[in-house]
């Protein structure tokens, strides 16, 4: 059996260019290039929307 590395996800191999977001009652894809020249804050919540 393969030994697992610390953590539960694999590291990204490419830069983040877009993200799936929940906005105004639905999911959509947001392109980070739309915010070029502006400050943004990305927050990640593991387990969010899992309804556990």
N, C-alpha and C positions, 0 to 999 in steps of 0.2 A: 504494500500500500504506500502511495506517495505521501511524503511528509508535507503538511501544510505550512505555509509561511505565516508569520504573524499578520493578523487582519483577515477580513472576510472578502475582500475584492482584489482584483488584479490592478496594478498601476496603469494609468493611461499611457498609451503608446503614441498618441497624437495630441496636439493642443486642442482645447475646447473651443469650438467655433459656433455652436448652437446648443440650445437646451430645450427640453420639453418643460413647459410651465403650466400651472393651473391658474387661469385668470378669468374672472367674471363667469363662473359656473361651468367652465370647460377647459380642456387641455389644448394647447397649441405649441408650435415651435417658435422659439424666439432666437433671432440671430444676434450674436454679440456685436457684429459689425454695425448694427443699427444705432449703437451707443458710442460709436467712435468719437473720441475727444471729450467724453463725459465720464464722470466717476460712477462706478457701479459697485454694488456689494452683492456677492453670491453667498447664500446660506444653504447649507445642506442638512437635512433632518433625516437620519437613517430611521427607517421604519414608519415614516409619515405616510398616511393614507393606507396603512395596512389593516386598519379597523380591528386591531387586536385588543 
